[in-house]
Amino acid sequence: MRLIFMGTPDFALAALMALAAAGHDVVAAYTQPPRRAGRGKAVRPSPVQAWAEARNIPVRTPMDFAGADTVAGFAGLEAEAAIVAAYGLILPLAVLDAPVHGCFNIHASLLPRWRGAAPIQRAIQAGDAETGVTIMQMEAGLDTGPILLQRRMAIAGDATGGALHDALAVLGAETIVEALAWLDGSGLGTLTPRLQPRAGVTYARKIDKAEARIDWSQPAVQIERTVRAFDPVPGAFFEAGGQRIRVLGAEVAGPEAGPPGTVRDDCLTVACGEGALRPTLVQRQGKAPMSAADLLRGFAIPPGTVLS
């Protein structure tokens, strides 16, 4: 098929690579403009842009679709469909309606659960047993369009945001290729779009950086989920001795009581709003990840310390 691809990060790149490998004609890749990143704050293209340019796929990086020329340029590509994955821009109706079959979004949840910006992290935080990907016909609402195809995946009890992201990127790439195989020149073959059910709608709000600071008043079970959900980004942390310490791994450590945030023993067990949490893998600023035991050998956090 003659396709436009619209995406920016690694999650989107997996789908673009799969579409190209399946023989689709990607006539243009739309992606976010290059941003400053890394310690040197050098301007870097998105993963989608770098991969597309290396394969001579035309790349477009509009700041928005407010201008008539930008919309006309999109429509002028005369695509049969546009595939959207973690693009980062709102598409007006004129864009959604331009391709023959419209625009299809690869969403990392089982819609209508976890509409919105952070479905992977919110699913882990909520303790969901499963998630998946949804191929959705895009419309004006936020992830409200008809469902074409869904594929499910169990969430392991130790799943991190990074690991689940990578697994869903692969599943999303496989699923969009499968969905497009149903499309023919006259419309949606035997793959019939179905409306999302009204029941079960939840919203995965964008992650605020302030959420990364561990809130010890929460139950230990919830904090442990958040630690996993925010690994690798934005990274859960606490402060002690004037330093920010990231928590890369933790375990629920029993019913120990006490004021939330209080270190209970020499193993860095911390009282929570309900139960206690024991960080197992941590990282000081400018240091490599280490076990909590190694941290305590060189950085004192004695019992009774109240973490912030």
C-alpha positions in Angstrom: 0.0 0.0 0.0 1.0 3.6 -0.5 1.4 4.9 3.1 2.3 7.9 5.1 4.0 7.1 8.4 3.7 9.5 11.4 5.7 8.8 14.5 8.7 9.9 16.6 10.3 7.7 19.2 11.6 4.1 19.2 8.1 2.7 19.8 7.1 4.2 16.4 10.3 3.1 14.7 9.5 -0.6 15.3 6.2 -0.1 13.2 7.9 1.8 10.5 10.6 -0.9 10.1 7.9 -3.6 10.0 5.9 -1.8 7.3 8.9 -1.3 5.1 9.9 -4.9 5.5 6.4 -6.0 4.6 6.8 -4.3 1.2 4.6 -1.2 1.8 5.5 2.0 -0.1 6.2 4.6 2.6 6.0 7.8 0.6 6.8 10.1 3.6 7.6 10.0 7.3 6.2 12.7 9.5 8.0 13.2 12.8 8.7 15.7 15.5 11.5 18.2 14.7 15.0 17.5 16.0 15.4 18.3 19.7 18.4 18.9 22.0 19.2 15.8 24.0 22.0 14.2 25.9 24.6 15.8 28.2 25.9 18.0 25.5 22.4 19.1 24.5 23.3 18.5 20.8 20.4 18.7 18.3 19.4 15.1 17.4 16.8 13.8 14.9 14.1 11.5 16.2 14.7 7.7 15.8 12.1 7.7 13.0 13.8 10.6 11.1 17.3 9.1 11.4 16.1 5.7 10.1 13.9 7.1 7.3 16.6 9.4 6.0 19.1 6.6 6.0 16.8 4.8 3.6 15.9 7.8 1.4 12.3 8.0 2.7 11.3 11.7 2.5 11.0 13.2 6.0 8.7 16.1 7.0 8.9 17.8 10.5 6.1 20.4 10.7 5.6 22.1 14.1 1.8 21.7 13.7 -0.9 21.3 11.1 -2.4 24.8 11.5 -1.3 26.0 8.1 -3.3 25.3 4.9 0.0 24.6 3.1 1.0 21.9 5.5 -2.4 20.2 5.2 -2.3 20.5 1.4 1.1 19.0 1.3 -0.1 16.0 3.3 -3.1 15.5 1.1 -1.0 15.9 -2.0 0.9 12.7 -1.2 -2.3 10.8 -2.2 -1.7 8.0 0.3 -4.0 5.1 0.7 -3.6 5.3 4.5 -1.6 7.0 7.2 -0.2 5.0 10.1 0.3 7.0 13.3 2.3 5.8 16.3 3.4 8.0 19.2 3.6 11.0 16.9 3.0 13.8 19.3 0.9 16.2 17.3 -2.9 16.7 17.1 -4.2 16.0 13.6 -7.1 18.0 12.3 -10.0 16.4 10.5 -8.7 17.6 7.1 -5.6 15.4 7.7 -7.5 12.5 9.2 -9.8 12.4 6.1 -7.1 12.9 3.4 -5.9 9.3 2.8 -8.2 6.9 1.0 -8.8 4.7 4.0 -8.0 7.4 6.6 -5.5 7.3 9.5 -4.8 4.4 11.8 -3.3 4.7 15.2 -1.2 2.1 17.0 -2.1 2.5 20.6 -0.4 0.7 23.5 -3.4 -0.5 25.4 -6.6 -2.4 25.0 -8.9 0.5 24.3 -11.1 1.9 25.8 -8.8 1.2 28.8 -6.0 3.7 29.1 -6.8 6.3 26.5 -4.2 9.0 26.5 -0.5 9.7 26.8 1.0 7.2 29.1 -0.9 3.8 28.8 2.2 1.6 29.5 3.1 3.2 32.8 -0.4 3.6 34.0 -1.2 -0.1 33.3 1.7 -1.1 35.5 0.9 1.3 38.2 -2.7 0.0 38.3 -1.5 -3.6 38.7 -3.2 -4.7 35.4 -2.7 -8.3 34.6 -2.8 -7.8 30.9 -2.4 -5.1 28.2 -2.0 -5.1 24.5 -2.2 -3.0 21.4 -5.1 -1.5 19.5 -5.2 -0.6 15.9 -7.8 2.3 15.8 -9.4 4.3 13.0 -8.6 7.8 14.1 -11.3 10.5 14.6 -11.4 13.9 16.3 -11.7 12.5 19.9 -8.8 11.4 22.1 -8.3 7.7 21.3 -12.1 7.3 20.8 -12.1 5.9 17.3 -13.4 2.5 16.1 -11.3 -0.5 16.8 -10.0 -2.5 13.8 -7.8 -5.1 15.6 -6.5 -5.8 19.1 -3.8 -8.2 20.4 -3.4 -9.0 24.1 -0.3 -9.5 26.2 0.1 -10.5 29.8 2.0 -8.1 32.2 4.6 -10.0 34.2 4.7 -9.3 37.9 8.2 -7.8 37.6 7.6 -5.9 34.4 9.2 -2.5 34.0 8.0 0.4 31.9 11.0 -0.1 29.6 10.5 -3.8 29.1 6.8 -3.5 28.5 7.4 -0.6 26.1 9.7 -2.8 24.0 7.4 -5.8 24.0 4.4 -3.7 23.0 6.4 -1.9 20.2 7.1 -5.3 18.7 3.5 -6.4 19.1 2.2 -3.1 17.6 4.5 -3.5 14.6 3.2 -7.0 14.0 -0.4 -6.0 14.5 -0.4 -3.1 12.1 1.1 -5.2 9.4 -1.6 -7.8 10.0 -4.4 -5.1 10.0 -3.2 -3.7 6.7 -3.2 -7.1 5.1 -7.0 -6.9 5.4 -7.3 -3.7 3.4 -8.1 -3.8 -0.3 -8.7 -1.2 -3.0 -12.4 -0.9 -2.2 -12.3 -0.5 1.6 -12.0 -2.5 4.8 -12.3 -6.1 3.5 -13.4 -8.5 6.1 -11.9 -6.4 9.0 -14.9 -4.5 10.2 -14.3 -1.6 12.6 -16.3 -1.7 15.8 -17.2 1.1 18.1 -15.4 1.2 21.4 -17.6 0.1 24.3 -18.8 2.8 26.6 -17.9 0.8 29.7 -14.4 0.5 31.0 -13.0 3.9 29.8 -9.9 5.0 31.7 -7.5 7.8 31.0 -3.7 7.5 31.1 -2.7 11.1 32.0 0.7 12.4 30.9 3.4 11.7 33.5 4.3 14.8 35.5 8.0 15.0 36.6 6.8 15.7 40.1 5.3 12.1 40.2 8.8 10.7 40.1 9.5 11.7 43.7 8.3 8.8 45.8 5.3 9.5 48.0 5.9 7.4 51.0 2.3 8.0 52.2 1.2 5.6 49.5 0.9 1.9 50.2 4.1 0.0 49.6 2.5 -2.1 46.9 1.6 1.0 45.0 5.1 2.5 45.3 6.7 -0.7 44.1 4.5 -0.6 41.0 5.4 3.0 40.4 9.2 2.2 40.7 8.7 -0.4 37.9 6.5 1.8 35.8 8.9 4.7 35.9 11.9 2.6 35.0 13.8 3.9 33.0 12.0 7.2 32.7 11.3 9.4 34.5 12.8 7.3 37.2 11.4 7.1 40.8 13.6 8.7 43.5 13.9 9.9 47.0 16.3 12.4 48.7 18.6 11.7 51.6 21.6 13.6 52.8 21.0 16.3 50.2 21.3 13.9 47.3 18.7 12.5 44.9 18.8 8.7 44.9 17.0 6.9 42.1 15.2 3.6 43.0 15.6 1.1 40.1 14.3 -1.9 42.0 12.3 -2.5 45.2 10.3 -5.1 47.1 7.5 -5.0 49.5 9.0 -5.8 52.8 6.1 -6.6 55.1 3.8 -4.8 57.5 6.4 -2.7 59.4 4.7 0.4 60.7 5.8 3.9 61.4 5.7 7.4 60.1 5.8 7.2 56.3 9.3 7.8 54.9 11.0 6.6 58.0 14.0 4.2 57.6 13.2 1.2 59.8 16.5 -0.8 59.8 20.0 -1.2 58.4 18.6 -2.7 55.2 17.0 0.6 54.0 13.5 -0.7 54.8 11.2 2.3 54.6 7.8 2.7 56.3 5.0 3.6 53.9 1.4 4.6 54.2 0.6 0.9 54.4 3.3 -1.7 54.8 7.0 -1.1 54.0 9.2 -1.0 51.0 12.9 -2.1 50.7 14.8 -0.6 47.7 17.0 -3.3 46.2 18.7 -1.4 43.3 19.5 2.3 43.6 21.6 4.9 41.9 23.3 8.0 43.3 23.8 11.1 41.2 26.8 10.5 38.9 27.2 6.9 40.0 26.5 3.5 38.5 23.5 1.5 39.7 24.3 -0.5 42.9 22.6 -2.6 45.5 21.1 -1.0 48.5 23.7 -2.8 50.6 26.5 -1.2 48.6 24.9 2.2 48.8 24.8 2.0 52.6 28.4 1.0 52.9 29.5 4.3 51.5 26.5 6.6 52.2 25.0 6.6 55.6 21.2 6.4 55.9 20.7 5.2 59.5 17.4 3.9 61.0 15.2 6.8 62.0 16.1 8.9 58.9 13.1 10.4 57.3 13.4 10.4 53.5 11.9 13.1 51.4 
